[in-house]
Amino acid sequence: MRTTRAARSQDDLNGNLPGPVAGIDIGGTKIATLIVDAAGAVLGRATHASSVGDQGGAVASIAACLDEALGGAALRRSDLKAVGVGVPGRVDPKRGHVTLAVNLGWHDFALRDGLEAMLGLPVVIENDVRAAAVGLYDRHVVDGQPSDLAYLAVGTGIAAGVVLDGKLHRGARGLAGEIGHAIVELGGPRCQCGQQGCLEAFASGPSIARRANAPTAKEVYQAAAAGDTAAIELTDDVGRRLAWAIHTLVMTYDVQRVVVGGGVSHAGSPFEAPLRRELERLRDASDLAGELLPADIVDVLPPEAEAGAWGAVAVARTAGLAPGARGSEVVSHA
């Protein structure tokens, strides 16, 4: 299993794109901000421990992280052309609403309106994983620049963003790729979405920690690396389930590449090895799987890839599009 590079050089990006722009990635545990110029060079960045679970204070928390990144770049808010924000959950990009973010506890949140009022800038809101998929495609992060790819994010939650024929695939209700809420075991543990046995209830970071009775998933993977038998059994189970998710994505969408990222994926071999073994078993068991799941189909992003924040940057660059198209277009700048 290869580890894909973080990105091509800034020269691969079209210097005529709007800039500088800000990309803000909202996660379950942190807010990450990048300030990027028109040529794709990073001018500033900042990361804050997330306090956005408080919907009432979320706009101020996001703005504070943005201001820190701007300060590091010696810029002001007025120097920016636009701000892109990636948010977990169900997002309506046309209205700029987060209609439901289970892991943040947000419901029908007019995030774009709140941020635009505070910042005085155009803001584009997009689901975080779908934004990351757009960013991966837009920046040619994957070797060979496939026109079809899926980005599987494994962190506080689990979801996928899918790019088909160079366009972000949303689905009829804008929820294509919510594979974390596919049921993988009847009667399994209850998921935050309300169902039992979802993939996310087995293989997300908080679920891994819960299953091991450990403070964090990182510590579970560290124990597995040190040879702890129970931790190895658990991380092997997680790897198998994530391999099944990759198999499902490929069988459903016939994508050329699946890119895996998110905080849990940064655990190195204890994360990758069981996933790779299960993919190999699937190939050996089925000629169809062997054809659709070649050994080089999966890339794992390095920890420094910042896929979510770069995805939000890509979304910010759609600010000049018609409102209905914001966050939904994928444009190659090669």
N, C-alpha and C positions, 0 to 999 in steps of 0.2 A: 504494500500500500504506500503510495507516494505521499509526501507532504508538499502541497503546492506553495509556491512563493507568495509573499505578501502582496505584491503588485508589480506591474511594470513601472518603468521610470515615468516621471512626470511628462517627459516628451511624448509619451504615447497618448496623452490627453489633448484634446483640441483647445488651443489657447484662446479661441474666440468664445468659449462658453462663459456664462455669467460668473463673475467672481470679484472679490472674494465672497465665499458663502460659508455658512456654518452647517455642520451636520451633527445632530444630537441624537444619541442612542439611549433610549430609556429602558433599563432592565429591571429585573426584580430586586437587584441588590446594588445597582449603581447607575449613575448618569455619566455618560462619556460624550465629550464634545471635541470636534475637530474644526479648525478654521483653515480653509484651503483657498489658495489663490486660483486665478483663471487657468494657470498652467498645471495645476494639480499639486503644487508644493504646499506642504503643511506649514502654516504660519504660527499656529498655536493649538494647544490641546489642554484639556482639563478633565479630571475624573472626580466625582463626588460620590460618597456613599449615598445610596438612594433613600430619600425620604418621601418619594412621590406616592406612596400608598395613601397618604393624606390628600385626597382629591382637592380639598380646599386650598392647600398650600403648594400644590404641584407646580403651578405656573411660576411662582416665586422661586422655588427650588431649581427649576430648569433654567430660569433667567440668571440665577446666581452662578451656575456652572458655566453658562455661556459667557458671562462677564469675566470670569476668571480666565477663560481661554483667550478672550479678547485682550485682557490686560497683558497676558504673556506675549501677545503679538503686537503690542503697542497700537491697538486699534480701538475704535469706538463702535457702538452698535450701528451708527449711521454710515460706517464704512462698508457694511455688508450689503450685498444685493438681495439675499434671501436666506431663509433658515429652513432646513429640512429636519423633520423629527420622526424617528422610528419608534413605534409604540407597540408592545405586545398586545395581542387581542384583536377584537373585531373593530376595524376602522372604516369609516366612511370618508374617503378622501375628498369627495365632492363638497361635503359640508364641513369637513375638517373636524368631525366628531369621532371620539372614541366611544363606540356604542356599548362595548363590553370588554373589559380587560380583567379576566378572572384573577390572575396572579397579582394584580395591583389593587383590586377592589374598586375599580372605576366603572361607573354606569352612566351612559348618555352624557358624556363630558365634552363640552364645546371647547376643546383644547386649542384649536387654531384661533378662534375668536379671542380667547383669553391671552394667548401669546402675542397675537398681532396688536392687541390693545396695549399691552405692557411694553413691547419692544419697538413698535412703530415700523415694523418690517413685514414683507410678505413671508408667510409661513406655509409650508406644505406638510401635511400629516400623512403618514403611511404606516402600515403594519411593519414592525421592525424586521421580521424575517424576510418578508417580500421585498422590503427596501434593500436588505443585504444581498438578496439574489440579483436585484437590478445592478447594484454596485459591483458585484463580482463579474457580471457580464460586461458592464460598461467599461471597467478598467482592465479587461483582458487578464484577469488574475489566473484563469485556468489555461494551461498549455493547449494550443490548438484552437482556441476560441470557438468552443462548440456553440451552435445556435440553440440547442436545447440543453438545459441543465436544471438540476434541483439542488437547493441549498438546504441541508438538514441541520438545524440548530438545536443543540442539546445543552441546556443550561437550567435556569429556574423553571422553565417549561420546555416543551418540545414542539417544534413546528417546522414546516418546510415552505420555502418559496420556490416557485416553478417558473422558469422562462422557457417558452416554446416558440420556436421560429423567431427568436430575437425579441419577443414580447412577453411581458409579465402576464401570467395566466392567473386571473382572479377567481373564476368560477361564477355561477349565477348569483350568489349572495356575497361575493367577495371573500370567501373563506376557503378557497382551494389551498390544499397543503396542510390543513389542521390535523396532521397525522398523529399528533400527540394525544388526541382524543378519540382515536380509533381503539375499539375494545380488543385487547389481545388475550384476555383470560376472563371467562365468565366467573362472576362471584369474586373477582380479585379486589384489591383494596380500593376504597372510594377515592375518586379523583376530585379535585376542587371544582370541576365542571358539574359534579353531581352524579355522574355515572360511576359504575364499578368496573375495575379491570382495564382502564385506559393505559396505553403505553406510557403516558406521562406519570402515572401512579407507580410505575416500576422503574423507570429509567431517567427521570429528571434528577437534577442535583439534589433538591430537598427529599425526593423519594428514596434515592440511594442512601442518603444519610439516615433517614427514618428506618429503612430496612435493616441497616447495620447498627442502629442505636448509637450513631456517631454524631459529632457536632456538624461535620461537613462532608460532602462527597469527596473533597480533596483528601481528607484524612483516610477515607476508605481506600482510595487508590494508592495512597502512600503505604498503607498496611499491606495491600496486595503486592506491591513492589517489594516489600520486605519479607514476603513469604507467608503471611498470615492466611491460613487455610480458609477460614470463613470469609475473609475479604476476597480471596481469589474466587471462591464459589459465587459470591454475589456479583463481582465485576464480570465474571464469565457469563452469568445470566443476563446482565445488562447488555453485554456485547452481542449476545445471540438475539435479543429482542430488537436491538438497533439494526442488526443485519437484516432481520425480517422487515423492518420498516424501509430500509434501502431497497430490498427486493420488491416490496409493494410499490414504492415510488417508480422503480424502473419498469415493472410490469404494467403499471397503470399509464404512465406517460411516455415510456420508451425514450427516456432522456439519454443523451450521450455521456453525461458525466453527473456524478453526485458529489457535491462538496460538503464536508462535515465540519462544523465549527461550534462555537459556544463554549462556555466555561468548562463544562465536563470533559470536552474533547481535548483539553490541554494536559491531560494526565499522562500522555505519552504511551509507552508500550502497554501498560496495564489496561488502557482504554482501547487501543487499536488492535492488539493481538487477538483477543477473543472475537471481536467483530470480523476481523480478517479470516479467522478459522471458520466461522460460521458461513461466511460468503463462499469460501472454498468448498465447504460441505454441500451447500446449495448447488454450486456448479457441478459437483461430482454426481449429485443425485438426479440431475435433470439436464437433458440436452438443451431444452429451451432456456433454462437458467444459465447454462454454459454459454449460450449465444448472446443473451441479453445482459449478463453480468460478467464481462471480461475482467481479468485481474486488475486492469488499470482504470476501471470505471470510477473508483472512489479516490478522492483527494481529501486530505485532512489539513485544514488551515493551521498555520503556526500561531502561537498565542499572540504575536505582535500584529496579526493581520487587521485587527480592528474592523471586522466586516460590517458590524452594525453601524458604526459611525460613518464609515465610507459609503454605506448604503444610503444613509441620511443625506450625505453630501450629494450623491447622485440624484436623490429626490429633490433637493433644494434647487438643482439646476433645471427642474421642470417648472419652476415658479412662473415663467413667462407663458406657459401653455394655458389653454382655456381651462377653467375650473374643473370641468369633467374629465380632463386628461391628466391633471396633476398627479404625479406619483405613479402613473400607470404606464408611462412610455419607457422603453428601453432603447437607447440610441447608441450605436457603436461610434466611437471617436477615433478609430484606427485610421 
